[in-house]
Amino acid sequence: MGNVTEYHIHEDIHADDLTVMAIFIRNSHQMPSSIGVLVQAVLFILSFIFTLIGVSFAMRFTIFHKNQRNIFISLLLLWFELLMCRVLLWAFKYSLAIEIRDAIDCNDACHHFGKCTFQENMFDPIFIAANMRYHYMYFVITTPMGILTERIFATILVKDYEKKSRRWIFCLIFLAQNLFACTMSVVTTTKGITFQVLISAVIISLFSSGVIYALVEYFNQQRLLLLEREHRTTNYTLSIRYQLKENLKTLKLMRRFFISIIAIIIAMGLANSLPVILNLEEDVIMTIRVYMDYIFHSNPVFLVPTAIFTIESYRKFAFNKARTTFGMRVESHKVDIRKLRPEVERETDTYFAIFERQLEGDGACRGKMRSGSVRKPKINTKY
């Protein structure tokens, strides 16, 4: 392809100043095998299916407030941005293959070194794909913060939050997430952010989300305890008590999901960074990054099952649906009533005879009372 590409291929991958964009370009220069293309196609089909399943689950259940459900649905639907990113990357690889075939020298610093500028490369497919990828990444990272922000609004507007939709809260959170993600994606692709800086930012963001989660849960618990302990002297209403309990219930339901998502993000970050830190062979590093890239672009395959298995209502519905679909319903013990008919008839006759004797006894007693033959019982007063 030319001297520029050869120099890029042999660039030191363990360099401390290697930027995130340079790593992205380096991965984009890896030509996938036929098996790799097949694996990507299968993962994208599965991701599409799981995205639809996740959206249907979120719309079906009302255990979470509508704003919270909309945040989760927007996260799932944003996967289509990754799909467009992959399509643009395939187009870039196709043009790169043509350059290699025709031995075309290309000194584009963005295409080969990741040194891009917004003004010069804003219409380049590889630059657009990179911004889509990192926009999605930053949006995912800030989603826990967005959900916690929604719970903060639920805590502040505790009197009537569940009674009103307040869609402006979701719109505000969604716009803030997109504004932050767009800004950071452009900064990442144009300002030479290193991989170490990116990992540090991710860890700080996730740690902050964990701290805010603990503070919101603690505040709701203390407020509920104060309300129940001093309800005679405070402005106690059932709606406030209900909303505080709903806040705690939602936080409890989301706890495992939060922990799972944070663990997945940290695991992916470590899988990308540890091979470089441990100075492994370049082929090993690039192979690991290719597989991590597959996982990153098939995020719904891991995100939706995580939500289903960590949220109780989703899990019960999924298991019941699976039993119904695959014929795993537990057979009820059916009893043939004809075999029990003699026993039923004997039992009925017994009850009828008892009832008949009671009627006869009552009639005899009433007859004796009319004839005066029934005497009053003698009371023994001798003690």
C-alpha positions in Angstrom: 0.0 0.0 0.0 2.9 2.3 0.4 5.5 3.4 2.9 3.0 5.3 5.1 1.0 2.2 5.7 4.0 0.0 6.3 5.3 2.5 8.9 1.8 2.6 10.5 1.7 -1.2 10.7 5.1 -1.4 12.5 4.3 1.5 14.8 5.0 0.8 18.5 1.7 -0.4 20.0 3.1 -0.2 23.5 3.8 3.5 23.2 2.5 5.6 26.2 1.4 8.4 23.9 -0.6 6.1 21.5 -4.0 7.8 21.2 -7.4 6.2 21.3 -8.1 7.3 17.7 -4.8 5.7 16.6 -5.8 2.4 18.2 -9.2 2.6 16.4 -7.6 3.2 13.1 -5.1 0.4 13.7 -8.0 -2.0 14.4 -9.8 -0.8 11.3 -6.8 -1.8 9.2 -7.2 -5.4 10.3 -8.8 -7.3 7.4 -11.3 -9.8 8.8 -11.3 -13.4 7.7 -14.4 -15.2 6.2 -15.1 -16.7 9.6 -14.7 -13.3 11.2 -17.3 -11.8 8.8 -19.6 -14.7 9.5 -19.3 -14.3 13.3 -20.0 -10.6 13.0 -23.1 -11.2 10.9 -24.4 -13.7 13.4 -23.7 -11.4 16.3 -25.5 -8.5 14.6 -28.5 -10.7 13.9 -28.6 -11.8 17.5 -28.1 -8.2 18.7 -31.1 -7.1 16.6 -33.3 -9.8 18.1 -32.2 -9.1 21.6 -32.8 -5.3 21.1 -36.4 -6.0 20.1 -36.8 -8.4 23.1 -35.4 -5.8 25.5 -37.7 -3.0 24.1 -40.7 -5.3 24.3 -39.9 -6.2 28.0 -39.4 -2.5 28.9 -42.7 -1.5 27.3 -44.7 -4.4 28.7 -43.9 -3.9 32.4 -44.8 -0.9 34.5 -42.7 -1.7 37.6 -40.5 1.3 36.7 -41.6 4.8 36.1 -42.1 5.8 32.5 -39.1 8.1 32.5 -36.9 5.3 33.7 -38.3 2.9 31.1 -37.6 5.5 28.3 -34.0 5.8 29.4 -33.5 2.0 29.1 -35.3 1.9 25.7 -33.2 4.7 24.3 -30.1 2.9 25.4 -31.2 -0.2 23.6 -32.3 1.6 20.4 -29.0 3.5 20.3 -27.4 0.1 19.3 -28.5 1.0 15.7 -25.8 3.7 15.8 -23.2 0.9 16.3 -24.7 -0.9 13.3 -24.2 2.2 11.1 -20.7 2.4 12.5 -19.9 -1.1 11.4 -21.4 -0.5 7.9 -19.1 2.5 7.5 -16.1 0.5 8.7 -16.8 -2.2 6.1 -16.9 0.6 3.5 -13.5 1.8 4.7 -12.1 -1.7 4.7 -13.3 -2.1 1.1 -11.7 1.2 0.0 -8.5 0.2 1.8 -8.4 -3.2 0.0 -8.7 -1.3 -3.3 -5.7 0.9 -2.3 -3.7 -2.2 -1.4 -4.6 -3.9 -4.6 -3.7 -0.9 -6.8 -0.6 0.0 -4.7 -2.0 3.5 -4.2 0.1 5.8 -1.9 -2.0 7.6 0.6 -0.5 10.1 3.0 -3.8 10.9 4.8 -2.8 11.4 8.5 -6.4 10.6 9.6 -6.7 7.3 7.7 -3.4 6.0 8.8 -2.3 7.7 12.0 -5.6 8.8 13.6 -4.6 12.4 13.5 -8.0 13.8 12.4 -9.5 17.3 12.5 -13.2 18.1 12.5 -13.0 20.6 9.7 -11.0 18.4 7.3 -12.4 14.9 8.1 -16.0 15.6 9.1 -17.3 13.8 5.9 -14.8 10.9 6.0 -16.6 7.5 6.6 -13.8 6.4 9.1 -14.1 9.6 11.1 -17.9 9.4 11.2 -17.7 5.8 12.3 -15.2 6.6 15.1 -17.5 9.4 16.4 -20.5 7.1 16.3 -18.6 4.4 18.2 -17.3 6.8 21.0 -20.7 8.6 21.1 -22.3 5.2 21.9 -19.6 4.4 24.4 -19.9 7.7 26.3 -23.7 7.4 26.2 -23.6 3.9 27.8 -21.1 5.1 30.4 -23.4 8.0 31.5 -26.6 5.9 31.5 -26.2 4.9 35.2 -25.8 8.6 36.0 -29.0 9.3 33.9 -31.0 6.7 35.8 -29.8 8.1 39.1 -30.7 11.6 38.0 -34.2 10.4 37.3 -34.4 8.9 40.9 -33.1 12.2 42.3 -36.1 14.0 40.6 -38.4 11.3 42.1 -36.9 12.0 45.5 -37.3 15.8 45.2 -40.9 15.6 43.7 -41.9 12.9 46.1 -45.4 14.1 46.7 -46.9 13.3 43.3 -44.1 11.9 41.1 -45.8 8.6 40.3 -49.1 10.3 39.4 -47.6 12.5 36.6 -45.6 11.5 33.6 -43.2 14.5 33.6 -41.7 13.6 30.2 -39.5 16.8 30.4 -37.3 14.9 32.9 -36.5 12.2 30.4 -36.0 14.8 27.6 -33.6 16.7 29.8 -31.6 13.6 30.8 -31.6 12.4 27.2 -30.4 15.7 25.8 -27.7 16.0 28.5 -26.4 12.5 27.8 -26.2 13.2 24.1 -24.6 16.6 24.5 -21.9 15.1 26.7 -21.4 12.0 24.5 -21.2 14.2 21.3 -18.7 16.6 22.9 -16.5 13.8 24.3 -16.6 11.8 21.1 -15.3 14.7 19.1 -12.6 15.5 21.7 -11.6 11.8 21.7 -11.2 11.7 17.9 -9.5 15.1 17.4 -7.6 16.0 20.5 -5.3 12.9 20.8 -6.7 11.4 24.1 -4.6 8.5 25.2 -6.0 5.1 26.2 -4.9 5.6 29.8 -6.9 8.9 30.1 -10.0 7.2 28.7 -9.8 4.3 31.2 -9.3 6.8 34.0 -12.3 8.8 32.9 -14.5 5.6 32.7 -13.4 4.5 36.2 -14.1 7.9 37.7 -17.5 8.0 36.0 -18.5 4.6 37.3 -17.2 5.3 40.8 -19.2 8.5 40.9 -22.3 6.6 39.8 -21.8 4.1 42.7 -21.3 6.9 45.2 -24.4 8.8 44.0 -26.4 5.5 44.1 -25.5 4.9 47.7 -26.3 8.5 48.7 -29.7 8.5 47.0 -30.6 5.2 48.6 -29.4 6.4 52.1 -31.4 9.6 51.8 -34.6 7.8 50.9 -34.2 5.3 53.7 -33.6 8.0 56.3 -36.5 10.1 55.1 -38.8 7.1 55.2 -37.7 6.2 58.7 -38.2 9.8 59.9 -41.6 9.9 58.3 -42.7 6.7 60.0 -41.2 7.5 63.4 -42.5 11.1 63.6 -45.6 10.9 61.5 -47.6 12.8 64.1 -45.5 15.9 63.9 -44.5 15.8 60.2 -46.4 16.4 57.1 -47.3 12.7 56.7 -49.2 11.6 53.7 -49.7 8.2 52.1 -48.5 9.4 48.7 -45.2 10.6 50.2 -44.7 7.3 52.0 -45.7 5.3 48.9 -43.2 7.3 46.7 -40.3 6.8 49.1 -41.0 3.1 49.2 -41.1 3.1 45.4 -37.8 4.8 45.2 -36.2 2.2 47.5 -37.9 -0.6 45.6 -36.6 0.7 42.3 -33.1 1.2 43.6 -33.1 -2.3 45.0 -34.3 -3.8 41.7 -31.7 -1.8 39.8 -28.8 -2.7 42.1 -27.8 -6.0 40.5 -28.3 -4.5 37.1 -26.0 -1.6 38.0 -23.4 -3.9 39.4 -23.5 -6.2 36.4 -23.2 -3.3 33.9 -20.3 -1.7 35.8 -18.6 -5.1 36.0 -19.0 -5.6 32.2 -17.6 -2.1 31.4 -14.6 -2.6 33.7 -13.9 -6.1 32.3 -13.9 -4.8 28.8 -11.7 -1.9 29.7 -9.2 -4.2 31.5 -9.3 -6.7 28.6 -8.2 -3.9 26.3 -5.6 -2.3 28.6 -4.0 -5.2 30.4 -2.4 -6.7 27.3 -0.7 -3.4 26.6 0.4 -2.9 30.2 1.8 -6.4 30.4 3.8 -5.8 27.2 2.3 -8.9 25.4 3.1 -9.7 21.8 1.5 -7.4 19.2 -0.4 -10.2 17.5 -1.9 -11.2 20.9 -2.9 -7.6 21.6 -4.5 -7.2 18.2 -6.4 -10.5 18.4 -7.8 -9.6 21.8 -8.9 -6.2 20.5 -10.6 -7.8 17.5 -12.7 -10.1 19.8 -13.4 -7.2 22.2 -14.6 -5.2 19.2 -17.0 -8.0 18.4 -18.3 -7.9 22.0 -18.6 -4.2 22.0 -20.7 -4.1 18.7 -23.0 -6.9 20.0 -23.8 -5.1 23.3 -27.5 -6.1 23.4 -26.5 -9.8 23.4 -25.1 -9.2 26.9 -27.1 -6.2 28.1 -30.6 -7.6 27.6 -30.0 -11.0 29.3 -28.3 -9.2 32.2 -31.5 -7.1 32.6 -33.7 -10.2 32.4 -31.8 -12.2 34.9 -31.2 -9.3 37.4 -34.7 -7.8 37.4 -37.2 -10.2 39.1 -40.3 -9.3 37.0 -38.4 -9.7 33.8 -36.9 -13.0 34.9 -40.3 -14.6 36.0 -41.9 -13.5 32.7 -39.0 -14.9 30.6 -39.1 -18.3 32.4 -42.8 -18.6 32.1 -42.7 -17.6 28.5 -39.9 -20.2 27.9 -41.9 -22.9 29.5 -44.9 -22.1 27.4 -43.0 -21.8 24.2 -40.9 -24.9 24.5 -43.6 -27.1 26.1 -42.0 -27.2 29.6 -45.2 -26.5 31.4 -45.7 -28.5 34.6 -48.5 -30.9 34.1 -51.2 -30.7 36.7 -52.3 -34.0 38.3 -55.6 -34.7 36.6 -58.0 -36.9 38.5 -60.7 -39.0 36.8 -63.9 -38.1 38.6 -65.6 -41.3 37.5 -63.2 -43.4 39.6 -64.1 -41.3 42.6 -67.9 -41.3 42.0 -68.7 -44.2 44.5 -66.7 -42.5 47.2 -68.3 -39.2 46.5 -71.7 -40.8 46.6 -71.0 -42.5 49.9 -69.7 -39.3 51.4 -72.8 -37.4 50.1 -75.1 -40.1 51.6 -73.3 -39.8 54.9 -73.7 -36.0 55.1 -77.3 -36.3 54.0 -78.1 -38.8 56.7 -76.5 -36.6 59.4 -78.5 -33.7 58.1 -81.7 -35.8 58.2 -81.1 -36.9 61.8 -80.6 -33.3 62.8 -83.9 -32.3 61.2 -85.7 -35.3 63.0 -84.1 -34.4 66.3 -85.2 -30.7 66.0 -88.7 -31.8 65.1 -89.0 -34.2 68.0 -87.7 -31.5 70.3 -90.2 -29.0 69.1 -93.0 -31.6 69.5 -92.1 -32.3 73.1 -91.9 -28.6 73.8 -95.5 -28.2 72.5 -96.9 -31.1 74.6 -95.2 -29.9 77.7 -93.2 -33.1 78.1 -89.9 -31.3 78.1 -89.0 -30.4 81.6 -86.6 -27.8 82.7 -83.3 -29.1 83.7 -82.7 -29.5 87.4 -80.1 -27.2 88.7 -78.0 -28.6 91.5 -77.2 -25.7 93.8 -75.4 -27.8 96.4 -71.7 -27.1 96.4 
